[in-house]
Amino acid sequence: MTTVHAQARRAFMKNMAVAAVSSSLPAINFAQNTPDAEHQFAPKAGTWRSFEVTTRVDILKPQGVTRVWLPIPSVDTDWQKSLDNAFTSNGKTQIVSDGRYGAQMLYVEFAENEAKPFVELTSHIQTQNRSVDWNHQSAVAEDPATLAFWTQATRLLPTDGIVRKTALQAIRGARTDAEKAQKLYDWIVVNTFREPKVQGCGEGDIQTMLETGNLSGKCADLNALFVGLCRSVGLPARDVYGVRLAPSAFGYKQLGANPASLQGAQHCRAEVYLKHHGWVAMDPADVTKVMRMEAPEWIKSPSNALIAPVNKALFGSWEGNWMAYNTAHDVKLPHATSIFQSRYEPEGGGS
């Protein structure tokens, strides 16, 4: 039996994703590894952009019955509108959900005698930049049961033991939830680092990271660690899995993707709930990516002139050149017998 799930194996896949961008980008020289001086990294909400994203899977060497799961954009918020989906395949298709997080996926099952199984999924979405106004506070109502849900431990995100101990040390002196989130964000930026050799987006096994002292990884490792630390001290937090769609409008090469081919563009972000601001965008992992990858030499100080704007902005902001699939974690795929974490990993590694 051949199985291709959300954590897609590169041996089975080709021509994984192509995005058609129907909006224009600012005239910026993206060939440079440094941002335009007139375009400091500071995303602000306001302009919606439309994208068409096509994912195609061809099974090169099917063995017996073949099953495929493709993530469908399942997020509708004030920063993303997941619109419609269309698909073609020579297999039996069904739209299914994980049943816990609301993550939708296209499930395809191919007969044992199908020689060239394929499926192609096209999704239309709209996105915009996202930012929080730290100078404006108001009481943001959220269902207590929902907030409790996003503080729960999962198999890969334990909230006790070394995770909680680490978080308590990091937030020492913080009084408000915003101050706690800032200290945990800063802890990730200072203590972890981007490791380009990690496959895909990483495994996100935060307990092992802390116990071994190996605090390297990619987005699904480092942002998962941030989420786990937040949850362990009572801050509702969640991973958001998705894929970059277009170059950064601010000139940072590492914070964008080539829209002609999204190979390696998958990226996990994070959110934390703050009572005076609601759900707030976070991405300390991308700070470490810029530190490690943007310049020819590894920059190890977040106060460096190239890093400082990104470090400041990604505590509360996202750029809308990225599409979210879902917030699902430790997912048991419908019609499968194993548990896989829901993250989108086309061939070529994680972003």
KANORRA-V684384 format. One record per backbone hydrogen bond with DSSP energy under -0.5 kcal/mol. NH is the residue of the N-H (numbers start at 1). CO is the residue of the C=O. Records with the same first field share a line. If there is no record, write none. Layout:
NH = CO ; CO
This chain:
2 = 65
4 = 67
8 = 6
12 = 9
13 = 10
18 = 54
19 = 259
20 = 52
21 = 19
22 = 20 ; 50
28 = 26
30 = 28
32 = 29
39 = 36
42 = 40
48 = 46
49 = 127
51 = 125
52 = 20
53 = 123
54 = 18 ; 52
55 = 121
56 = 15 ; 16
57 = 119
59 = 117
60 = 58
66 = 110
67 = 2
68 = 108
69 = 4
70 = 106
72 = 104
74 = 325
77 = 80
81 = 126
82 = 80
83 = 81 ; 124
86 = 122
88 = 120
90 = 118
92 = 109
93 = 91
94 = 107
96 = 94 ; 105
98 = 103
104 = 72 ; 102
105 = 96
106 = 70
107 = 94 ; 105
108 = 68
109 = 92
110 = 66
114 = 111
115 = 113
119 = 57
120 = 88
121 = 55
122 = 86
123 = 53
124 = 84
125 = 51
126 = 81
127 = 49
128 = 79
130 = 318
132 = 316
134 = 132
136 = 133
137 = 135
138 = 276
140 = 138 ; 275
141 = 139
146 = 143
147 = 143
148 = 144
149 = 145
150 = 146
151 = 148
152 = 149
154 = 157
163 = 160
164 = 160
165 = 161
166 = 162
167 = 163
168 = 164
169 = 165
170 = 166
171 = 167
172 = 169
174 = 171
180 = 176
181 = 177
182 = 178
183 = 179
184 = 180
185 = 181
186 = 182
187 = 183
188 = 184
189 = 185
190 = 186
191 = 187
192 = 188
193 = 215
195 = 217
196 = 194
198 = 195
202 = 199
206 = 156 ; 204
209 = 205
210 = 206
211 = 207
212 = 208
213 = 209
214 = 209
215 = 213
217 = 193
220 = 201
221 = 201 ; 218
222 = 218
223 = 219
224 = 219
225 = 221
226 = 222
227 = 223
228 = 224
229 = 225
230 = 226
231 = 227
232 = 228
233 = 229 ; 230
234 = 231
235 = 230
236 = 234
237 = 150
238 = 271
240 = 269
241 = 326
242 = 267
243 = 323
244 = 265
245 = 321
246 = 321
248 = 252
251 = 248
253 = 251
255 = 252
256 = 253
257 = 246
259 = 257
261 = 258
262 = 17
264 = 347
265 = 262
267 = 242
269 = 240
270 = 282
271 = 238
272 = 280
273 = 236
274 = 272 ; 278
277 = 274
278 = 274
280 = 272
282 = 270
283 = 314
286 = 283
287 = 283
288 = 284
289 = 285
290 = 286
291 = 287
292 = 288
293 = 289
294 = 290
295 = 290
299 = 291
300 = 298
302 = 300
304 = 301
308 = 304
309 = 305
310 = 307
311 = 307
312 = 308
313 = 309
314 = 310
315 = 312
316 = 281 ; 314
317 = 313
318 = 130
323 = 243
325 = 241
326 = 241
331 = 340
333 = 331 ; 338
336 = 333
340 = 331
343 = 341
345 = 6 ; 343
349 = 346
350 = 200
351 = 266
